[in-house]
Amino acid sequence: MADTNDLLKAIESIKKDMATKSDLATVKNDLQDVKQDIANVKQIQGQQKTMAEAVLAGQQELQKTAAREVTVMKFAERLTRKVNDHEERITELEKEAGIPHPHKH
């Protein structure tokens, strides 16, 4: 009989440490929640990656636009200097030749 009581006590001790169906159901639900959270995080990461790529593309386009603007401004500056230089030369030539300026009275 002592052996049977010892076995029953050992079984009771093991049963206390075992998970019940309710415990397993709770863990299963928690695991589903974790999986859903991970899926949501992955979706958000994808959206953030897309936004970051869009921002980068916008920055690159702005850099190209700024570079074109600088090029146009440099061209306009060079053109203005040439026109001013030519105007000065023409004015000096007109003075030397005694030709009146047609737009000045």
FENJONOR-V646328 format. One record per pair of residues at least 12 apart in sequence whose C-alpha atoms are under 8 Angstrom apart, sorted by the first residue. I is the first residue (numbers start at 1). J is the second residue. D is the distance in whole Angstrom. If there is no record, write none. Layout:
<<I;J;D> <I;J;D>>
This chain:
none
